[in-house]
Amino acid sequence: MHKRQIKEKIHWMGAVDWDSRLFDSLIPLPDGTTYNAYLVEGSEKTALLDAVDPPMADELMAQLDEVPKIDRLISHHAEQDHSGTIPRVLDRFPEAKVVTTPKAKGMLIDLLKIPEDKFVTVTDGETLSLGDKTLKFIHTPWVHWPETMVTYLEEDRILFSCDFYGSHIASTDLFVTDQGRVHEAAKRYFAEIMMPFRNVIKKNVEKLKGYDIQMLAPSHGQIYDRPAWIMDAYREWILGAPKNTVVLPYVTMHGSTKIMVDHMVASLVKKGVRVELFNLTVTDIGKLAMALVDAGTIVIGTPTVLAGPHPLAAYAAFLANALRPKAQFLSIVGSYGWGGKTVETLAGMIPNLKVEVLDPVLCKGLPSENDFKALDRLADAIAEKHAAHGFG
Ligand code: FEO
């Protein structure tokens, strides 16, 4: 695809990746993604903002055939899907300097072996004049690496945000056309990589409050020409209270855990609690991560296998622990044949979660009437906790 104009002397460049289905060998990409770079041509200097993932480098390099000069290459984030092609751009434009944070400079040297004399580092709030266009660099650490920054183009009031506010959607649309679809993809992306850092990111969100942002141009997905809604959505994901929702990832082997889970779901629904259920043998972990953004309670359903939780349940606990969602309560339901340490093992896997653990319910073999009553008591406790904490 050719470079595409966003505004006068400002172009989208980069690549649409229709085929990728997994990022970092971990994160599902059901709709592919885009790697967005941006060209800003001032009356004196030209800047390229970010580059693309190395497998897509030829597309960017072909677009750069039409560009007579690059004076500054702005690197918002050292991760290779945006920085990996920088060495090729520097080979093509040897006069260009890489503009980045001091921390990113070190990381780019480590990751890509870019020579030290190619860098200009910028402090938080520093500006760079391109002539009739001014770039202001705002340090926004931990989106989702420690070195990240964003750039505000003052005259055009555009924020170039890299991963921040991005979404993984391959599309020929330059601007957001389907807000519902982008909302889901952006929430998934926030959940997968930014949620663990939300206490730092909220400071970045606050920092951007004072800027008049007319357009928000991330480095994945489509450009927001009406950005207020996505900025509000981020505020809700980061600062909003948990919802009256239970996320229930489970796995079953011979059916006992499934019977308990089904009873638990029905009991919770009867008490007015919403449930998001995930059978871990078929779960898209991005969907599970997204559900964890708002949930008030996590309940893990697992049979006992090899004296502990099923490995898929252990994976769900590990993931929840790593993502550090805002849930405030957690419990475990499941079954065992003759014994084991399922509850102790799972409880030991979630040190990052600031949750109150509610009495687990584990049954021997098929659940009995007493087990169903215990599940009803657990559902009651969850409903009461949610109501007492005002989870809506
Ligand atoms: Fe899109 Fe953190 O890279």
Boltz pocket constraint, residues with backbone or C-beta under 6 A from the ligand:
constraints:
  - pocket:
      binder: B
      contacts: [[A, 77], [A, 79], [A, 81], [A, 82], [A, 143], [A, 144], [A, 163], [A, 220]]
      max_distance: 6.0
